[in-house]
Amino acid sequence: MTRRKQPGAAHTGSSLDSLLEEDGILHEVEAVAIKRVIAWQLAQSMKARRISKAAMAVRMGTSRSQLDRLLDPASGSVNLATIARAARALGLELKIELIEPSRRRAA
C-alpha cells in the first residue's frame, strides 16, 4: 500500500524528482516540460525565419488551429508526425533519443 503525504507535510526526499516521483507525477511533469521546450523551439524558429502562423500552417499542410495546439505549451494533444511536419516546414530535423535514466533518480 502506498503511503500518501498529508497536505502541507514537509518533504524529506533528496530532490524535486524524488518528490514528484513520490506523488506519482514525475513522468507527467517531464512530458509537460518536453512539450514546452518543443513549442518554444518551434516558435523561436518561426520568429527567426519571420514565418507567420498562417504561413507555417500552409507549409505544414494543416489548419491554423492545429498549429496553435502545437505551439501551445499547455496542450498535450500533439503527436510525433505533427512535430516532424513542423520541423520539416522550418528546414529542421527532428531528433528523438532514448537514454538511460540518470543516477540522480536512483537515490
C-alpha contacts under 8 A as a table, 3 or more apart, distances in Angstrom:
res1	aa1	res2	aa2	distance
4	R	23	D	7.69
5	K	9	A	6.49
6	Q	9	A	5.40
11	H	19	L	6.95
13	G	16	L	7.91
13	G	18	S	6.01
13	G	19	L	6.24
14	S	18	S	6.53
14	S	19	L	7.99
14	S	107	A	7.52
15	S	18	S	5.22
15	S	19	L	6.44
16	L	19	L	5.04
16	L	20	L	6.16
17	D	20	L	5.14
17	D	21	E	5.99
17	D	26	L	6.57
17	D	105	R	6.68
18	S	21	E	4.92
18	S	22	E	6.02
18	S	105	R	6.75
18	S	107	A	7.91
19	L	22	E	5.07
19	L	23	D	6.30
20	L	23	D	5.06
20	L	24	G	6.15
20	L	25	I	5.37
20	L	26	L	4.69
21	E	24	G	4.86
21	E	25	I	5.95
21	E	26	L	4.90
21	E	27	H	7.99
22	E	25	I	7.82
23	D	26	L	7.63
24	G	27	H	7.89
25	I	28	E	5.24
25	I	29	V	6.14
26	L	29	V	5.23
26	L	30	E	6.17
27	H	30	E	5.05
27	H	31	A	6.15
28	E	31	A	5.14
28	E	32	V	6.33
29	V	32	V	5.16
29	V	33	A	6.21
30	E	33	A	5.06
30	E	34	I	6.21
31	A	34	I	5.14
31	A	35	K	6.21
32	V	35	K	5.10
32	V	36	R	6.19
32	V	73	P	7.54
32	V	74	A	7.15
32	V	76	G	7.39
33	A	36	R	5.10
33	A	37	V	6.32
34	I	37	V	5.15
34	I	38	I	6.26
35	K	38	I	5.13
35	K	39	A	6.11
35	K	73	P	5.94
35	K	74	A	7.75
35	K	76	G	7.25
36	R	39	A	5.16
36	R	40	W	6.06
36	R	72	D	7.75
36	R	73	P	4.38
36	R	74	A	7.20
37	V	40	W	5.07
37	V	41	Q	6.04
37	V	73	P	7.83
38	I	41	Q	5.11
38	I	42	L	6.15
39	A	42	L	5.26
39	A	43	A	6.14
39	A	70	L	6.44
39	A	71	L	4.61
39	A	72	D	6.44
39	A	73	P	5.72
40	W	43	A	5.12
40	W	44	Q	6.04
40	W	71	L	7.29
40	W	73	P	7.62
41	Q	44	Q	5.13
41	Q	45	S	6.10
42	L	45	S	5.10
42	L	46	M	6.14
42	L	71	L	7.19
42	L	86	A	7.58
42	L	87	A	7.53
43	A	46	M	5.09
43	A	47	K	6.13
43	A	71	L	6.74
44	Q	47	K	5.01
44	Q	48	A	6.06
45	S	48	A	5.07
45	S	49	R	6.13
45	S	90	L	7.10
46	M	49	R	5.19
46	M	50	R	5.83
46	M	51	I	4.96
46	M	52	S	7.02
46	M	56	M	7.81
46	M	90	L	7.18
47	K	50	R	4.86
47	K	51	I	6.24
47	K	52	S	7.80
48	A	51	I	7.87
51	I	55	A	6.13
51	I	56	M	6.24
52	S	55	A	5.17
52	S	56	M	6.05
53	K	56	M	4.97
53	K	57	A	6.09
53	K	64	R	6.87
53	K	67	L	7.35
54	A	57	A	5.22
54	A	58	V	6.43
54	A	64	R	6.25
55	A	58	V	5.13
55	A	59	R	6.23
56	M	59	R	5.00
56	M	60	M	6.16
56	M	67	L	7.86
56	M	86	A	7.85
56	M	89	A	7.07
57	A	60	M	5.10
57	A	61	G	6.00
57	A	62	T	5.20
57	A	63	S	5.69
57	A	64	R	5.45
57	A	67	L	6.16
58	V	61	G	4.99
58	V	62	T	6.32
58	V	63	S	7.58
59	R	62	T	7.88
59	R	89	A	5.57
60	M	85	R	5.79
60	M	86	A	6.02
60	M	89	A	5.82
62	T	66	Q	6.65
62	T	67	L	7.24
63	S	66	Q	5.28
63	S	67	L	6.43
64	R	67	L	5.01
64	R	68	D	6.11
65	S	68	D	4.92
65	S	69	R	6.35
66	Q	69	R	5.11
66	Q	70	L	6.33
67	L	70	L	4.94
67	L	71	L	6.20
68	D	71	L	5.10
68	D	72	D	5.96
69	R	72	D	5.05
69	R	75	S	5.88
69	R	77	S	7.11
69	R	78	V	7.19
70	L	73	P	7.64
70	L	75	S	7.20
70	L	77	S	7.83
70	L	78	V	6.06
70	L	82	T	7.82
70	L	83	I	7.56
72	D	75	S	5.44
73	P	76	G	7.87
75	S	78	V	7.40
78	V	82	T	6.65
78	V	83	I	7.41
79	N	82	T	5.54
79	N	83	I	6.57
80	L	83	I	5.04
80	L	84	A	6.02
81	A	84	A	5.06
81	A	85	R	6.18
82	T	85	R	5.10
82	T	86	A	6.23
83	I	86	A	5.11
83	I	87	A	6.22
83	I	94	L	7.66
84	A	87	A	5.05
84	A	88	R	6.23
84	A	93	E	7.43
84	A	94	L	5.83
85	R	88	R	5.14
85	R	89	A	6.09
86	A	89	A	5.03
86	A	90	L	6.42
87	A	90	L	5.22
87	A	91	G	6.27
87	A	92	L	4.75
87	A	93	E	5.75
87	A	94	L	6.17
88	R	91	G	4.87
88	R	92	L	5.32
88	R	93	E	6.36
89	A	92	L	7.45
101	P	105	R	7.27
102	S	105	R	6.00
102	S	106	A	7.52
103	R	106	A	5.24
103	R	107	A	7.28
104	R	107	A	5.82
